Each structure stands twice: as C-alpha cells, then as structure tokens.
Amino acid sequence: MLTIATLTASPDWTLDVVFTDGSRRTFDMKPLLPLEAFSELRDPALFRQVRNQGYFIEWPNGADLSADTLELEGT
C-alpha cells in the first residue's frame, strides 16, 4: 500500500505530496472546500495544520483524506 513520505500545505489550498515510492502529486483542495466535511479548512491557519499519518492525512477538526485519494486524484 502506498504511504506518504512528506506533505506540504500551500497558501493556494493545494497539497504537495511525496510518496514513499518517490512519486509526487499536487492535490487541489479548492473543489472540496464547499463540502461540509472540509468547509472549516477555508481558514488558512487550520488548513496549514494538516498532518501526515502515513496512509492518510488529517486536520485537527477531523477532516481527512486517504493516501490513495491523493495519489489517484492528484496531478
């Protein structure tokens, strides 16, 4: 299973993700921000608090995304 090596939140609501196999993706969070589960992440301070949990990423408010989602839907 693919895991996340490094994760960086950018000011434009994108996530720069490097996976343990060396692949990289940029995941645009902007389309998800209107959804209830992610709406609090419109606050830049909260968005930057994203944490790498290996198989997924998570914010303090409980919002999360899987490594698979980041890899499959990232560019």
LOZA-52007 format. One line per 5 residues: number of its first residue (from 1); their letters; for each residue x, y, z of N, C-alpha, C. Coordinates in steps of 0.1 Angstrom, whole numbers, plus 5000, padded with zeros to 4 digits. Layout:
BEGIN
NUM	A	X Y Z X Y Z X Y Z ~ ...
// end
This chain:
BEGIN
1	MLTIA	5008 4988 5000 5000 5000 5000 5009 5012 5000 ~ 5005 5022 4992 5012 5035 4991 5011 5043 5004 ~ 5022 5049 5008 5022 5057 5020 5029 5071 5017 ~ 5025 5081 5025 5030 5094 5023 5043 5096 5030 ~ 5053 5101 5023 5066 5104 5029 5066 5118 5034
6	TLTAS	5063 5128 5026 5062 5142 5030 5050 5149 5025 ~ 5046 5159 5032 5033 5166 5029 5036 5181 5032 ~ 5032 5190 5022 5033 5204 5024 5020 5211 5020 ~ 5014 5219 5028 5002 5227 5025 5007 5240 5020 ~ 5001 5244 5008 5005 5257 5001 4994 5267 5004
11	PDWTL	4997 5280 5003 4987 5290 5005 4975 5290 4996 ~ 4977 5284 4984 4966 5284 4974 4957 5272 4976 ~ 4957 5266 4988 4949 5254 4991 4952 5242 4983 ~ 4965 5240 4980 4969 5228 4974 4979 5221 4983 ~ 4980 5208 4982 4988 5200 4990 4999 5193 4981
16	DVVFT	5011 5195 4984 5022 5189 4977 5026 5176 4985 ~ 5025 5165 4978 5026 5152 4984 5037 5144 4977 ~ 5046 5139 4985 5057 5129 4981 5054 5116 4987 ~ 5053 5105 4979 5050 5092 4984 5063 5084 4986 ~ 5062 5074 4994 5074 5066 4998 5081 5059 4986
21	DGSRR	5073 5058 4975 5079 5052 4962 5086 5063 4954 ~ 5086 5075 4959 5093 5086 4952 5084 5094 4943 ~ 5072 5090 4940 5062 5097 4932 5057 5110 4939 ~ 5053 5119 4931 5048 5132 4936 5035 5136 4930 ~ 5027 5142 4938 5014 5147 4933 5011 5161 4940
26	TFDMK	5003 5169 4933 4997 5181 4938 4982 5179 4939 ~ 4977 5180 4950 4962 5178 4952 4956 5191 4955 ~ 4946 5195 4947 4939 5208 4948 4927 5206 4957 ~ 4927 5213 4969 4916 5211 4979 4905 5221 4976 ~ 4906 5231 4967 4896 5241 4965 4882 5235 4961
31	PLLPL	4882 5225 4952 4868 5219 4949 4861 5213 4961 ~ 4869 5209 4971 4863 5202 4983 4858 5212 4994 ~ 4863 5224 4994 4861 5234 5004 4846 5237 5006 ~ 4837 5237 4996 4823 5239 4998 4816 5228 5005 ~ 4822 5216 5006 4816 5205 5012 4817 5206 5027
36	EAFSE	4806 5202 5034 4805 5204 5049 4818 5198 5056 ~ 4822 5186 5052 4833 5180 5059 4846 5188 5058 ~ 4848 5196 5048 4860 5203 5045 4858 5219 5046 ~ 4847 5224 5049 4844 5238 5049 4852 5246 5059 ~ 4855 5240 5070 4864 5247 5080 4878 5250 5075
41	LRDPA	4882 5242 5065 4896 5243 5060 4897 5256 5051 ~ 4886 5263 5049 4888 5276 5043 4896 5286 5051 ~ 4897 5283 5064 4906 5291 5073 4920 5287 5070 ~ 4928 5296 5065 4942 5292 5061 4950 5287 5073 ~ 4948 5292 5085 4955 5287 5096 4952 5272 5099
46	LFRQV	4940 5269 5098 4936 5255 5100 4941 5246 5089 ~ 4940 5251 5077 4944 5243 5065 4959 5239 5067 ~ 4967 5248 5071 4982 5246 5073 4985 5236 5084 ~ 4975 5232 5092 4977 5223 5103 4976 5208 5099 ~ 4975 5206 5086 4974 5192 5081 4986 5184 5086
51	RNQGY	4983 5171 5090 4993 5162 5095 4994 5149 5086 ~ 5006 5145 5084 5008 5133 5077 5007 5121 5086 ~ 4998 5112 5083 4996 5100 5092 5000 5087 5084 ~ 5008 5089 5073 5013 5078 5066 5003 5073 5055 ~ 4992 5066 5059 4982 5061 5050 4971 5071 5047
56	FIEWP	4971 5082 5054 4961 5093 5052 4967 5106 5058 ~ 4960 5117 5055 4963 5130 5061 4951 5134 5069 ~ 4954 5142 5079 4943 5146 5088 4945 5160 5093 ~ 4934 5167 5096 4934 5180 5102 4928 5179 5116 ~ 4931 5189 5124 4926 5189 5138 4911 5188 5139
61	NGADL	4904 5193 5129 4889 5192 5130 4883 5179 5126 ~ 4892 5169 5123 4888 5155 5120 4886 5153 5105 ~ 4887 5163 5096 4887 5160 5082 4899 5152 5078 ~ 4898 5143 5068 4909 5135 5064 4908 5131 5050 ~ 4919 5127 5044 4919 5121 5030 4929 5110 5030
66	SADTL	4926 5100 5022 4935 5088 5022 4946 5091 5012 ~ 4957 5083 5014 4969 5084 5005 4964 5080 4991 ~ 4956 5070 4990 4951 5066 4977 4943 5077 4970 ~ 4935 5085 4977 4928 5096 4971 4938 5106 4966 ~ 4948 5110 4974 4958 5120 4970 4965 5115 4958
71	ELEGT	4968 5102 4957 4976 5097 4946 4968 5096 4933 ~ 4955 5091 4934 4947 5089 4922 4941 5102 4917 ~ 4938 5112 4925 4932 5124 4921 4941 5136 4920 ~ 4954 5134 4924 4963 5145 4923 4969 5146 4909 ~ 4976 5157 4907 4982 5158 4893 4997 5159 4895
// end
